[in-house]
Amino acid sequence: MTLVSSRTTAATHSLAAINRMDSTAFAAAFGKVYEHSAWIAERAFALRPASGFTSRAVLHAALVATVHSATEDEQVELLRAHPELAGKEAAAGTLTADSMQEQAVAGLSAMNAEGVSHLRALNRLYREKFGFPFIIAARDNTQAAIFGTLDARLHNTRAMELHNALAQVGEIARLRLLDLIAE
Ligand code: GUN
């Protein structure tokens, strides 16, 4: 069996190096922390304190605050930028490297055909009800937990799911930052 690390690549930036970055370098380094949504890192650069980010958690908080202060339309656009778990991008091989790792860690890339069609059916119900894809930080979860959570979250209101999905996107970002910042 191949073991997949929960950290996808070597950490690349020290806090000192991050605090010397200009806005372009910052967006290039952290644009991918939110799936296909580099605008978040671009805006979060303005939240860097004059004395610099003092920890990975402080930088993460600036990204989360940026998402929080975006409009609801922008938040929904962010959610819609995420692929469905075991969805068409996974089948076509067009996932980002981070997404591919996240789905593999949760065991989704090794799922049998029956599992894939069950997950796709639940994903379809979820998207029809809420207007955005089901998002859970796959790296934190097993296949069984993903199915159980998806079943449960289908019963929520849209407001609850907007909240849950944004929280999960924040968790995905936190995990991606583990790979990008040496502390
Ligand atoms: N869609 C649902 N969960 C995830 C996840 O953990 N990562 C990515 N990239 N997309 C998702």
Backbone and ligand atoms as CSV (ligand in chain L), in Angstrom:
chain,resi,resn,atom,element,x,y,z
A,1,MET,N,N,0.848,-1.201,0.000
A,1,MET,CA,C,0.000,0.000,0.000
A,1,MET,C,C,0.880,1.247,0.000
A,2,THR,N,N,0.484,2.234,-0.754
A,2,THR,CA,C,1.246,3.478,-0.779
A,2,THR,C,C,0.715,4.417,0.299
A,3,LEU,N,N,1.582,4.896,1.139
A,3,LEU,CA,C,1.155,5.856,2.156
A,3,LEU,C,C,1.299,7.261,1.578
A,4,VAL,N,N,0.279,8.066,1.747
A,4,VAL,CA,C,0.335,9.434,1.234
A,4,VAL,C,C,0.463,10.375,2.424
A,5,SER,N,N,1.509,11.170,2.421
A,5,SER,CA,C,1.718,12.101,3.531
A,5,SER,C,C,0.615,13.145,3.560
A,6,SER,N,N,0.265,13.631,4.773
A,6,SER,CA,C,-0.737,14.696,4.831
A,6,SER,C,C,-0.111,16.047,4.457
A,7,ARG,N,N,1.214,16.112,4.394
A,7,ARG,CA,C,1.865,17.319,3.872
A,7,ARG,C,C,2.280,17.007,2.450
A,8,THR,N,N,1.889,17.877,1.526
A,8,THR,CA,C,2.030,17.509,0.119
A,8,THR,C,C,3.415,17.806,-0.459
A,9,THR,N,N,4.043,18.885,-0.046
A,9,THR,CA,C,5.364,19.215,-0.592
A,9,THR,C,C,6.189,19.801,0.541
A,10,ALA,N,N,7.465,19.995,0.297
A,10,ALA,CA,C,8.328,20.579,1.328
A,10,ALA,C,C,7.902,22.019,1.596
A,11,ALA,N,N,8.043,22.450,2.867
A,11,ALA,CA,C,7.768,23.855,3.191
A,11,ALA,C,C,8.767,24.712,2.434
A,12,THR,N,N,8.323,25.836,1.956
A,12,THR,CA,C,9.206,26.589,1.066
A,12,THR,C,C,9.594,27.979,1.564
A,13,HIS,N,N,8.775,28.649,2.348
A,13,HIS,CA,C,9.073,30.042,2.696
A,13,HIS,C,C,9.233,30.219,4.207
A,14,SER,N,N,10.243,30.960,4.595
A,14,SER,CA,C,10.361,31.341,6.006
A,14,SER,C,C,9.516,32.597,6.223
A,15,LEU,N,N,9.160,32.864,7.468
A,15,LEU,CA,C,8.396,34.089,7.756
A,15,LEU,C,C,9.210,35.318,7.365
A,16,ALA,N,N,10.512,35.273,7.593
A,16,ALA,CA,C,11.364,36.423,7.239
A,16,ALA,C,C,11.282,36.682,5.735
A,17,ALA,N,N,11.331,35.611,4.946
A,17,ALA,CA,C,11.254,35.786,3.484
A,17,ALA,C,C,9.872,36.312,3.085
A,18,ILE,N,N,8.832,35.791,3.724
A,18,ILE,CA,C,7.462,36.250,3.414
A,18,ILE,C,C,7.330,37.742,3.721
A,19,ASN,N,N,7.922,38.148,4.824
A,19,ASN,CA,C,7.778,39.552,5.230
A,19,ASN,C,C,8.594,40.514,4.371
A,20,ARG,N,N,9.469,39.973,3.534
A,20,ARG,CA,C,10.202,40.817,2.567
A,20,ARG,C,C,9.510,40.837,1.201
A,21,MET,N,N,8.487,40.002,1.009
A,21,MET,CA,C,7.855,39.904,-0.320
A,21,MET,C,C,7.078,41.168,-0.672
A,22,ASP,N,N,7.099,41.518,-1.973
A,22,ASP,CA,C,6.170,42.563,-2.432
A,22,ASP,C,C,4.838,41.874,-2.757
A,23,SER,N,N,3.845,42.670,-3.157
A,23,SER,CA,C,2.503,42.098,-3.334
A,23,SER,C,C,2.482,41.029,-4.427
A,24,THR,N,N,3.275,41.227,-5.471
A,24,THR,CA,C,3.286,40.263,-6.582
A,24,THR,C,C,3.863,38.925,-6.115
A,25,ALA,N,N,4.966,38.993,-5.378
A,25,ALA,CA,C,5.595,37.758,-4.892
A,25,ALA,C,C,4.683,37.056,-3.888
A,26,PHE,N,N,4.012,37.864,-3.060
A,26,PHE,CA,C,3.106,37.282,-2.059
A,26,PHE,C,C,1.958,36.542,-2.754
A,27,ALA,N,N,1.373,37.179,-3.764
A,27,ALA,CA,C,0.259,36.535,-4.487
A,27,ALA,C,C,0.747,35.289,-5.218
A,28,ALA,N,N,1.977,35.341,-5.739
A,28,ALA,CA,C,2.514,34.160,-6.432
A,28,ALA,C,C,2.737,33.014,-5.441
A,29,ALA,N,N,3.196,33.358,-4.235
A,29,ALA,CA,C,3.489,32.310,-3.241
A,29,ALA,C,C,2.213,31.706,-2.653
A,30,PHE,N,N,1.188,32.547,-2.443
A,30,PHE,CA,C,0.022,32.078,-1.686
A,30,PHE,C,C,-1.287,32.062,-2.486
A,31,GLY,N,N,-1.207,32.416,-3.765
A,31,GLY,CA,C,-2.412,32.424,-4.604
A,31,GLY,C,C,-3.134,31.085,-4.626
A,32,LYS,N,N,-2.376,30.009,-4.546
A,32,LYS,CA,C,-2.998,28.679,-4.678
A,32,LYS,C,C,-3.544,28.125,-3.353
A,33,VAL,N,N,-3.395,28.890,-2.294
A,33,VAL,CA,C,-3.881,28.404,-0.994
A,33,VAL,C,C,-5.415,28.273,-1.018
A,34,TYR,N,N,-6.062,29.155,-1.788
A,34,TYR,CA,C,-7.507,29.021,-2.030
A,34,TYR,C,C,-7.671,28.603,-3.490
A,35,GLU,N,N,-8.329,27.488,-3.685
A,35,GLU,CA,C,-8.455,26.843,-4.998
A,35,GLU,C,C,-8.892,27.826,-6.100
A,36,HIS,N,N,-8.056,28.010,-7.112
A,36,HIS,CA,C,-8.371,28.875,-8.266
A,36,HIS,C,C,-8.850,30.271,-7.828
A,37,SER,N,N,-8.357,30.765,-6.696
A,37,SER,CA,C,-8.888,32.029,-6.154
A,37,SER,C,C,-7.757,32.906,-5.597
A,38,ALA,N,N,-6.831,33.288,-6.477
A,38,ALA,CA,C,-5.664,34.074,-6.044
A,38,ALA,C,C,-6.051,35.460,-5.528
A,39,TRP,N,N,-7.274,35.900,-5.833
A,39,TRP,CA,C,-7.705,37.229,-5.365
A,39,TRP,C,C,-7.678,37.328,-3.838
A,40,ILE,N,N,-7.780,36.206,-3.164
A,40,ILE,CA,C,-7.779,36.250,-1.696
A,40,ILE,C,C,-6.379,36.622,-1.185
A,41,ALA,N,N,-5.358,35.968,-1.698
A,41,ALA,CA,C,-3.989,36.321,-1.294
A,41,ALA,C,C,-3.660,37.755,-1.720
A,42,GLU,N,N,-4.137,38.162,-2.902
A,42,GLU,CA,C,-3.872,39.537,-3.363
A,42,GLU,C,C,-4.426,40.555,-2.367
A,43,ARG,N,N,-5.661,40.332,-1.914
A,43,ARG,CA,C,-6.254,41.283,-0.956
A,43,ARG,C,C,-5.622,41.165,0.434
A,44,ALA,N,N,-5.283,39.945,0.824
A,44,ALA,CA,C,-4.768,39.731,2.188
A,44,ALA,C,C,-3.403,40.391,2.386
A,45,PHE,N,N,-2.688,40.631,1.301
A,45,PHE,CA,C,-1.375,41.282,1.423
A,45,PHE,C,C,-1.510,42.614,2.156
A,46,ALA,N,N,-2.619,43.302,1.909
A,46,ALA,CA,C,-2.846,44.613,2.549
A,46,ALA,C,C,-2.995,44.478,4.064
A,47,LEU,N,N,-3.245,43.265,4.547
A,47,LEU,CA,C,-3.419,43.053,5.991
A,47,LEU,C,C,-2.105,42.680,6.690
A,48,ARG,N,N,-1.004,42.649,5.921
A,48,ARG,CA,C,0.276,42.321,6.564
A,48,ARG,C,C,0.660,43.465,7.498
A,49,PRO,N,N,0.897,43.166,8.775
A,49,PRO,CA,C,1.265,44.231,9.710
A,49,PRO,C,C,2.597,44.870,9.302
A,50,ALA,N,N,2.794,46.127,9.691
A,50,ALA,CA,C,4.043,46.827,9.339
A,50,ALA,C,C,5.249,46.034,9.833
A,51,SER,N,N,5.097,45.383,10.970
A,51,SER,CA,C,6.213,44.596,11.521
A,51,SER,C,C,6.247,43.165,10.972
A,52,GLY,N,N,5.338,42.858,10.052
A,52,GLY,CA,C,5.329,41.545,9.410
A,52,GLY,C,C,4.434,40.537,10.121
A,53,PHE,N,N,4.156,39.418,9.421
A,53,PHE,CA,C,3.406,38.310,10.027
A,53,PHE,C,C,4.330,37.626,11.039
A,54,THR,N,N,3.813,37.403,12.240
A,54,THR,CA,C,4.663,36.814,13.285
A,54,THR,C,C,4.525,35.289,13.362
A,55,SER,N,N,3.580,34.729,12.647
A,55,SER,CA,C,3.423,33.271,12.645
A,55,SER,C,C,2.592,32.857,11.432
A,56,ARG,N,N,2.624,31.568,11.162
A,56,ARG,CA,C,1.775,31.014,10.100
A,56,ARG,C,C,0.310,31.260,10.435
A,57,ALA,N,N,-0.041,31.131,11.714
A,57,ALA,CA,C,-1.440,31.307,12.121
A,57,ALA,C,C,-1.917,32.741,11.876
A,58,VAL,N,N,-1.032,33.714,12.080
A,58,VAL,CA,C,-1.417,35.115,11.853
A,58,VAL,C,C,-1.649,35.360,10.360
A,59,LEU,N,N,-0.791,34.781,9.528
A,59,LEU,CA,C,-0.992,34.916,8.076
A,59,LEU,C,C,-2.313,34.232,7.673
A,60,HIS,N,N,-2.555,33.056,8.218
A,60,HIS,CA,C,-3.809,32.353,7.922
A,60,HIS,C,C,-5.003,33.204,8.338
A,61,ALA,N,N,-4.911,33.835,9.491
A,61,ALA,CA,C,-6.022,34.671,9.970
A,61,ALA,C,C,-6.294,35.827,9.005
A,62,ALA,N,N,-5.238,36.372,8.399
A,62,ALA,CA,C,-5.433,37.460,7.425
A,62,ALA,C,C,-6.182,36.944,6.194
A,63,LEU,N,N,-5.872,35.739,5.769
A,63,LEU,CA,C,-6.577,35.145,4.624
A,63,LEU,C,C,-8.045,34.884,4.977
A,64,VAL,N,N,-8.269,34.329,6.156
A,64,VAL,CA,C,-9.643,34.026,6.588
A,64,VAL,C,C,-10.457,35.318,6.717
A,65,ALA,N,N,-9.834,36.363,7.252
A,65,ALA,CA,C,-10.534,37.650,7.396
A,65,ALA,C,C,-10.898,38.224,6.029
A,66,THR,N,N,-10.028,37.999,5.055
A,66,THR,CA,C,-10.291,38.476,3.696
A,66,THR,C,C,-11.514,37.776,3.114
A,67,VAL,N,N,-11.606,36.478,3.325
A,67,VAL,CA,C,-12.781,35.732,2.847
A,67,VAL,C,C,-14.030,36.215,3.580
A,68,HIS,N,N,-13.887,36.410,4.884
A,68,HIS,CA,C,-15.018,36.828,5.709
A,68,HIS,C,C,-15.566,38.181,5.246
A,69,SER,N,N,-14.683,39.079,4.841
A,69,SER,CA,C,-15.148,40.420,4.458
A,69,SER,C,C,-15.489,40.529,2.969
A,70,ALA,N,N,-15.369,39.445,2.221
A,70,ALA,CA,C,-15.797,39.449,0.815
A,70,ALA,C,C,-17.327,39.466,0.762
A,71,THR,N,N,-17.858,39.835,-0.408
A,71,THR,CA,C,-19.319,39.800,-0.547
A,71,THR,C,C,-19.792,38.344,-0.615
A,72,GLU,N,N,-21.089,38.155,-0.402
A,72,GLU,CA,C,-21.599,36.775,-0.482
A,72,GLU,C,C,-21.417,36.207,-1.886
A,73,ASP,N,N,-21.591,37.046,-2.899
A,73,ASP,CA,C,-21.376,36.562,-4.282
A,73,ASP,C,C,-19.944,36.076,-4.461
A,74,GLU,N,N,-18.992,36.830,-3.905
A,74,GLU,CA,C,-17.587,36.418,-4.015
A,74,GLU,C,C,-17.330,35.130,-3.241
A,75,GLN,N,N,-17.976,34.998,-2.089
A,75,GLN,CA,C,-17.805,33.780,-1.287
A,75,GLN,C,C,-18.346,32.564,-2.045
A,76,VAL,N,N,-19.492,32.753,-2.684
A,76,VAL,CA,C,-20.080,31.641,-3.454
A,76,VAL,C,C,-19.189,31.309,-4.654
A,77,GLU,N,N,-18.621,32.348,-5.265
A,77,GLU,CA,C,-17.692,32.134,-6.390
A,77,GLU,C,C,-16.481,31.310,-5.910
A,78,LEU,N,N,-15.985,31.623,-4.725
A,78,LEU,CA,C,-14.875,30.861,-4.140
A,78,LEU,C,C,-15.273,29.386,-3.956
A,79,LEU,N,N,-16.450,29.157,-3.409
A,79,LEU,CA,C,-16.890,27.767,-3.203
A,79,LEU,C,C,-17.011,27.039,-4.539
A,80,ARG,N,N,-17.553,27.746,-5.532
A,80,ARG,CA,C,-17.755,27.114,-6.850
A,80,ARG,C,C,-16.444,26.852,-7.574
A,81,ALA,N,N,-15.363,27.448,-7.117
A,81,ALA,CA,C,-14.053,27.194,-7.732
A,81,ALA,C,C,-13.483,25.841,-7.290
A,82,HIS,N,N,-14.153,25.206,-6.314
A,82,HIS,CA,C,-13.665,23.906,-5.828
A,82,HIS,C,C,-14.240,22.765,-6.651
A,83,PRO,N,N,-13.407,21.747,-6.885
A,83,PRO,CA,C,-13.920,20.571,-7.594
A,83,PRO,C,C,-14.774,19.728,-6.657
A,84,GLU,N,N,-15.694,18.978,-7.235
A,84,GLU,CA,C,-16.415,18.009,-6.416
A,84,GLU,C,C,-15.493,16.848,-6.081
A,85,LEU,N,N,-15.695,16.261,-4.906
A,85,LEU,CA,C,-14.908,15.084,-4.530
A,85,LEU,C,C,-15.317,13.927,-5.441
A,86,ALA,N,N,-14.313,13.270,-6.015
A,86,ALA,CA,C,-14.534,12.168,-6.974
A,86,ALA,C,C,-15.391,12.630,-8.155
A,87,GLY,N,N,-15.260,13.884,-8.534
A,87,GLY,CA,C,-16.087,14.452,-9.604
A,87,GLY,C,C,-15.421,14.385,-10.967
A,88,LYS,N,N,-15.932,15.224,-11.889
A,88,LYS,CA,C,-15.478,15.094,-13.275
A,88,LYS,C,C,-14.021,15.521,-13.468
A,89,GLU,N,N,-13.548,16.491,-12.668
A,89,GLU,CA,C,-12.144,16.894,-12.799
A,89,GLU,C,C,-11.217,15.752,-12.379
A,90,ALA,N,N,-11.618,15.035,-11.316
A,90,ALA,CA,C,-10.802,13.894,-10.867
A,90,ALA,C,C,-10.757,12.834,-11.973
A,91,ALA,N,N,-11.921,12.583,-12.598
A,91,ALA,CA,C,-11.975,11.566,-13.657
A,91,ALA,C,C,-11.165,12.002,-14.878
A,92,ALA,N,N,-11.182,13.314,-15.174
A,92,ALA,CA,C,-10.490,13.819,-16.373
A,92,ALA,C,C,-9.011,14.088,-16.115
A,93,GLY,N,N,-8.590,13.996,-14.856
A,93,GLY,CA,C,-7.179,14.267,-14.539
A,93,GLY,C,C,-6.842,15.742,-14.584
A,94,THR,N,N,-7.818,16.616,-14.345
A,94,THR,CA,C,-7.565,18.061,-14.430
A,94,THR,C,C,-7.569,18.745,-13.056
A,95,LEU,N,N,-7.469,17.960,-11.983
A,95,LEU,CA,C,-7.396,18.565,-10.642
A,95,LEU,C,C,-6.074,19.300,-10.465
A,96,THR,N,N,-6.063,20.333,-9.615
A,96,THR,CA,C,-4.786,20.941,-9.227
A,96,THR,C,C,-4.001,19.903,-8.409
A,97,ALA,N,N,-2.695,20.110,-8.306
A,97,ALA,CA,C,-1.859,19.161,-7.553
A,97,ALA,C,C,-2.352,19.050,-6.110
A,98,ASP,N,N,-2.702,20.188,-5.500
A,98,ASP,CA,C,-3.185,20.160,-4.111
A,98,ASP,C,C,-4.475,19.345,-3.999
A,99,SER,N,N,-5.413,19.609,-4.907
A,99,SER,CA,C,-6.694,18.888,-4.860
A,99,SER,C,C,-6.486,17.396,-5.038
A,100,MET,N,N,-5.582,17.039,-5.938
A,100,MET,CA,C,-5.344,15.625,-6.196
A,100,MET,C,C,-4.826,14.947,-4.921
A,101,GLN,N,N,-3.883,15.596,-4.254
A,101,GLN,CA,C,-3.338,15.059,-3.001
A,101,GLN,C,C,-4.440,14.935,-1.950
A,102,GLU,N,N,-5.267,15.984,-1.832
A,102,GLU,CA,C,-6.310,15.998,-0.805
A,102,GLU,C,C,-7.282,14.835,-1.016
A,103,GLN,N,N,-7.664,14.621,-2.270
A,103,GLN,CA,C,-8.618,13.540,-2.555
A,103,GLN,C,C,-7.965,12.175,-2.348
A,104,ALA,N,N,-6.667,12.083,-2.661
A,104,ALA,CA,C,-5.959,10.805,-2.486
A,104,ALA,C,C,-5.826,10.467,-1.001
A,105,VAL,N,N,-5.505,11.474,-0.179
A,105,VAL,CA,C,-5.336,11.238,1.263
A,105,VAL,C,C,-6.629,10.712,1.872
A,106,ALA,N,N,-7.762,11.194,1.394
A,106,ALA,CA,C,-9.059,10.737,1.923
A,106,ALA,C,C,-9.464,9.385,1.333
A,107,GLY,N,N,-8.640,8.846,0.458
A,107,GLY,CA,C,-8.940,7.531,-0.118
A,107,GLY,C,C,-9.939,7.592,-1.258
A,108,LEU,N,N,-10.188,8.809,-1.783
A,108,LEU,CA,C,-11.233,8.926,-2.804
A,108,LEU,C,C,-10.757,8.470,-4.174
A,109,SER,N,N,-9.442,8.600,-4.415
A,109,SER,CA,C,-8.971,8.188,-5.740
A,109,SER,C,C,-8.913,6.667,-5.866
A,110,ALA,N,N,-9.015,5.969,-4.725
A,110,ALA,CA,C,-8.964,4.504,-4.760
A,110,ALA,C,C,-10.359,3.893,-4.566
A,111,MET,N,N,-11.403,4.732,-4.636
A,111,MET,CA,C,-12.761,4.262,-4.357
A,111,MET,C,C,-13.287,3.416,-5.532
A,112,ASN,N,N,-14.122,2.412,-5.226
A,112,ASN,CA,C,-14.674,1.599,-6.324
A,112,ASN,C,C,-15.805,2.351,-7.043
A,113,ALA,N,N,-16.234,1.774,-8.178
A,113,ALA,CA,C,-17.211,2.457,-9.051
A,113,ALA,C,C,-18.522,2.742,-8.316
A,114,GLU,N,N,-18.912,1.817,-7.458
A,114,GLU,CA,C,-20.165,1.999,-6.707
A,114,GLU,C,C,-20.053,3.201,-5.762
A,115,GLY,N,N,-18.895,3.301,-5.097
A,115,GLY,CA,C,-18.650,4.436,-4.204
A,115,GLY,C,C,-18.654,5.746,-4.961
A,116,VAL,N,N,-17.999,5.756,-6.120
A,116,VAL,CA,C,-17.940,6.985,-6.927
A,116,VAL,C,C,-19.350,7.398,-7.330
A,117,SER,N,N,-20.176,6.447,-7.789
A,117,SER,CA,C,-21.509,6.889,-8.236
A,117,SER,C,C,-22.382,7.305,-7.053
A,118,HIS,N,N,-22.202,6.687,-5.894
A,118,HIS,CA,C,-22.947,7.118,-4.706
A,118,HIS,C,C,-22.549,8.543,-4.315
A,119,LEU,N,N,-21.240,8.788,-4.287
A,119,LEU,CA,C,-20.762,10.132,-3.910
A,119,LEU,C,C,-21.227,11.178,-4.931
A,120,ARG,N,N,-21.185,10.827,-6.199
A,120,ARG,CA,C,-21.640,11.780,-7.230
A,120,ARG,C,C,-23.122,12.098,-7.088
A,121,ALA,N,N,-23.912,11.081,-6.746
A,121,ALA,CA,C,-25.356,11.310,-6.577
A,121,ALA,C,C,-25.598,12.259,-5.398
A,122,LEU,N,N,-24.880,12.038,-4.295
A,122,LEU,CA,C,-25.045,12.929,-3.129
A,122,LEU,C,C,-24.542,14.337,-3.461
A,123,ASN,N,N,-23.424,14.416,-4.172
A,123,ASN,CA,C,-22.895,15.734,-4.575
A,123,ASN,C,C,-23.911,16.488,-5.434
A,124,ARG,N,N,-24.596,15.751,-6.308
A,124,ARG,CA,C,-25.588,16.392,-7.188
A,124,ARG,C,C,-26.742,16.957,-6.349
A,125,LEU,N,N,-27.225,16.156,-5.398
A,125,LEU,CA,C,-28.319,16.626,-4.523
A,125,LEU,C,C,-27.880,17.878,-3.761
A,126,TYR,N,N,-26.657,17.842,-3.266
A,126,TYR,CA,C,-26.135,18.957,-2.464
A,126,TYR,C,C,-26.058,20.227,-3.330
A,127,ARG,N,N,-25.493,20.095,-4.524
A,127,ARG,CA,C,-25.345,21.277,-5.381
A,127,ARG,C,C,-26.711,21.822,-5.803
A,128,GLU,N,N,-27.657,20.916,-6.074
A,128,GLU,CA,C,-29.000,21.369,-6.465
A,128,GLU,C,C,-29.665,22.134,-5.324
A,129,LYS,N,N,-29.445,21.688,-4.104
A,129,LYS,CA,C,-30.090,22.352,-2.964
A,129,LYS,C,C,-29.427,23.682,-2.631
A,130,PHE,N,N,-28.088,23.742,-2.665
A,130,PHE,CA,C,-27.396,24.919,-2.138
A,130,PHE,C,C,-26.768,25.829,-3.209
A,131,GLY,N,N,-26.564,25.316,-4.413
A,131,GLY,CA,C,-26.000,26.159,-5.475
A,131,GLY,C,C,-24.485,26.235,-5.476
A,132,PHE,N,N,-23.839,25.411,-4.669
A,132,PHE,CA,C,-22.369,25.320,-4.686
A,132,PHE,C,C,-21.998,23.889,-4.300
A,133,PRO,N,N,-20.740,23.482,-4.584
A,133,PRO,CA,C,-20.378,22.089,-4.317
A,133,PRO,C,C,-20.208,21.793,-2.830
A,134,PHE,N,N,-20.362,20.535,-2.474
A,134,PHE,CA,C,-20.097,20.093,-1.105
A,134,PHE,C,C,-18.591,20.194,-0.845
A,135,ILE,N,N,-18.237,20.919,0.204
A,135,ILE,CA,C,-16.814,21.072,0.525
A,135,ILE,C,C,-16.565,20.613,1.953
A,136,ILE,N,N,-15.595,19.729,2.059
A,136,ILE,CA,C,-15.106,19.259,3.354
A,136,ILE,C,C,-13.595,19.149,3.178
A,137,ALA,N,N,-12.838,19.466,4.206
A,137,ALA,CA,C,-11.378,19.360,4.078
A,137,ALA,C,C,-11.028,17.875,3.966
A,138,ALA,N,N,-10.841,17.422,2.743
A,138,ALA,CA,C,-10.687,15.988,2.492
A,138,ALA,C,C,-9.500,15.414,3.257
A,139,ARG,N,N,-8.438,16.198,3.401
A,139,ARG,CA,C,-7.225,15.694,4.074
A,139,ARG,C,C,-7.472,15.347,5.540
A,140,ASP,N,N,-8.526,15.939,6.139
A,140,ASP,CA,C,-8.845,15.664,7.548
A,140,ASP,C,C,-9.766,14.457,7.703
A,141,ASN,N,N,-10.215,13.874,6.595
A,141,ASN,CA,C,-11.334,12.933,6.669
A,141,ASN,C,C,-11.086,11.607,5.958
A,142,THR,N,N,-11.772,10.586,6.463
A,142,THR,CA,C,-11.786,9.293,5.782
A,142,THR,C,C,-12.975,9.287,4.819
A,143,GLN,N,N,-12.972,8.296,3.929
A,143,GLN,CA,C,-14.126,8.112,3.030
A,143,GLN,C,C,-15.435,8.026,3.814
A,144,ALA,N,N,-15.446,7.226,4.876
A,144,ALA,CA,C,-16.680,7.019,5.645
A,144,ALA,C,C,-17.144,8.328,6.281
A,145,ALA,N,N,-16.201,9.104,6.795
A,145,ALA,CA,C,-16.566,10.383,7.418
A,145,ALA,C,C,-17.133,11.341,6.371
A,146,ILE,N,N,-16.578,11.303,5.172
A,146,ILE,CA,C,-17.068,12.193,4.109
A,146,ILE,C,C,-18.519,11.839,3.754
A,147,PHE,N,N,-18.802,10.553,3.593
A,147,PHE,CA,C,-20.188,10.150,3.271
A,147,PHE,C,C,-21.140,10.537,4.408
A,148,GLY,N,N,-20.730,10.280,5.641
A,148,GLY,CA,C,-21.593,10.580,6.789
A,148,GLY,C,C,-21.864,12.065,6.915
A,149,THR,N,N,-20.815,12.865,6.724
A,149,THR,CA,C,-20.972,14.321,6.851
A,149,THR,C,C,-21.829,14.879,5.719
A,150,LEU,N,N,-21.629,14.361,4.526
A,150,LEU,CA,C,-22.421,14.829,3.377
A,150,LEU,C,C,-23.903,14.513,3.600
A,151,ASP,N,N,-24.202,13.313,4.039
A,151,ASP,CA,C,-25.594,12.939,4.354
A,151,ASP,C,C,-26.199,13.901,5.369
A,152,ALA,N,N,-25.444,14.183,6.418
A,152,ALA,CA,C,-25.957,15.049,7.492
A,152,ALA,C,C,-26.111,16.485,7.008
A,153,ARG,N,N,-25.119,16.990,6.283
A,153,ARG,CA,C,-25.165,18.409,5.879
A,153,ARG,C,C,-26.243,18.680,4.837
A,154,LEU,N,N,-26.695,17.647,4.130
A,154,LEU,CA,C,-27.787,17.831,3.160
A,154,LEU,C,C,-29.066,18.333,3.826
A,155,HIS,N,N,-29.193,18.096,5.135
A,155,HIS,CA,C,-30.416,18.515,5.845
A,155,HIS,C,C,-30.343,19.954,6.340
A,156,ASN,N,N,-29.202,20.601,6.214
A,156,ASN,CA,C,-29.038,21.962,6.747
A,156,ASN,C,C,-29.708,23.010,5.874
A,157,THR,N,N,-29.760,24.244,6.408
A,157,THR,CA,C,-30.228,25.373,5.604
A,157,THR,C,C,-29.058,25.894,4.773
A,158,ARG,N,N,-29.380,26.727,3.764
A,158,ARG,CA,C,-28.318,27.288,2.926
A,158,ARG,C,C,-27.377,28.160,3.754
A,159,ALA,N,N,-27.932,28.912,4.687
A,159,ALA,CA,C,-27.080,29.786,5.512
A,159,ALA,C,C,-26.088,28.950,6.323
A,160,MET,N,N,-26.571,27.844,6.871
A,160,MET,CA,C,-25.667,26.966,7.638
A,160,MET,C,C,-24.589,26.394,6.734
A,161,GLU,N,N,-24.977,26.007,5.527
A,161,GLU,CA,C,-23.986,25.406,4.623
A,161,GLU,C,C,-22.997,26.423,4.055
A,162,LEU,N,N,-23.463,27.663,3.860
A,162,LEU,CA,C,-22.504,28.707,3.448
A,162,LEU,C,C,-21.449,28.835,4.547
A,163,HIS,N,N,-21.904,28.862,5.781
A,163,HIS,CA,C,-21.000,28.954,6.931
A,163,HIS,C,C,-20.066,27.734,6.996
A,164,ASN,N,N,-20.635,26.530,6.907
A,164,ASN,CA,C,-19.821,25.306,7.005
A,164,ASN,C,C,-18.807,25.217,5.871
A,165,ALA,N,N,-19.264,25.524,4.659
A,165,ALA,CA,C,-18.370,25.400,3.502
A,165,ALA,C,C,-17.210,26.387,3.617
A,166,LEU,N,N,-17.497,27.614,4.053
A,166,LEU,CA,C,-16.411,28.607,4.192
A,166,LEU,C,C,-15.443,28.190,5.306
A,167,ALA,N,N,-15.977,27.586,6.360
A,167,ALA,CA,C,-15.093,27.100,7.436
A,167,ALA,C,C,-14.187,25.989,6.904
A,168,GLN,N,N,-14.732,25.109,6.081
A,168,GLN,CA,C,-13.926,24.017,5.514
A,168,GLN,C,C,-12.873,24.539,4.547
A,169,VAL,N,N,-13.243,25.562,3.777
A,169,VAL,CA,C,-12.282,26.179,2.859
A,169,VAL,C,C,-11.131,26.806,3.665
A,170,GLY,N,N,-11.465,27.382,4.816
A,170,GLY,CA,C,-10.435,27.939,5.702
A,170,GLY,C,C,-9.513,26.848,6.235
A,171,GLU,N,N,-10.089,25.686,6.522
A,171,GLU,CA,C,-9.287,24.552,7.008
A,171,GLU,C,C,-8.390,24.007,5.874
A,172,ILE,N,N,-8.935,23.934,4.666
A,172,ILE,CA,C,-8.112,23.497,3.521
A,172,ILE,C,C,-6.928,24.460,3.368
A,173,ALA,N,N,-7.194,25.750,3.507
A,173,ALA,CA,C,-6.123,26.760,3.396
A,173,ALA,C,C,-5.086,26.557,4.506
A,174,ARG,N,N,-5.560,26.306,5.732
A,174,ARG,CA,C,-4.623,26.109,6.854
A,174,ARG,C,C,-3.694,24.926,6.567
A,175,LEU,N,N,-4.267,23.842,6.061
A,175,LEU,CA,C,-3.458,22.653,5.759
A,175,LEU,C,C,-2.483,22.935,4.611
A,176,ARG,N,N,-2.930,23.683,3.613
A,176,ARG,CA,C,-2.022,24.008,2.501
A,176,ARG,C,C,-0.875,24.894,2.983
A,177,LEU,N,N,-1.148,25.762,3.943
A,177,LEU,CA,C,-0.075,26.633,4.467
A,177,LEU,C,C,0.988,25.841,5.218
A,178,LEU,N,N,0.609,24.686,5.778
A,178,LEU,CA,C,1.621,23.856,6.456
A,178,LEU,C,C,2.729,23.483,5.476
A,179,ASP,N,N,2.343,23.313,4.224
A,179,ASP,CA,C,3.320,22.928,3.204
A,179,ASP,C,C,4.136,24.117,2.707
A,180,LEU,N,N,3.631,25.319,2.896
A,180,LEU,CA,C,4.234,26.482,2.248
A,180,LEU,C,C,5.067,27.357,3.170
A,181,ILE,N,N,4.856,27.227,4.478
A,181,ILE,CA,C,5.558,28.110,5.420
A,181,ILE,C,C,6.329,27.271,6.420
A,182,ALA,N,N,7.619,27.512,6.492
A,182,ALA,CA,C,8.450,26.873,7.520
A,182,ALA,C,C,8.404,27.752,8.744
A,183,GLU,N,N,8.165,27.139,9.887
A,183,GLU,CA,C,8.048,27.967,11.104
A,183,GLU,C,C,8.903,27.386,12.214
L,1,GUN,N1,N,-13.885,19.845,-2.634
L,1,GUN,C1,C,-14.377,19.275,-1.548
L,1,GUN,N2,N,-13.421,19.049,-0.637
L,1,GUN,C2,C,-12.282,19.493,-1.163
L,1,GUN,C3,C,-10.940,19.538,-0.689
L,1,GUN,O1,O,-10.572,19.124,0.405
L,1,GUN,N3,N,-10.069,20.090,-1.525
L,1,GUN,C4,C,-10.424,20.555,-2.742
L,1,GUN,N4,N,-9.488,21.087,-3.495
L,1,GUN,N5,N,-11.656,20.521,-3.209
L,1,GUN,C5,C,-12.585,19.995,-2.422
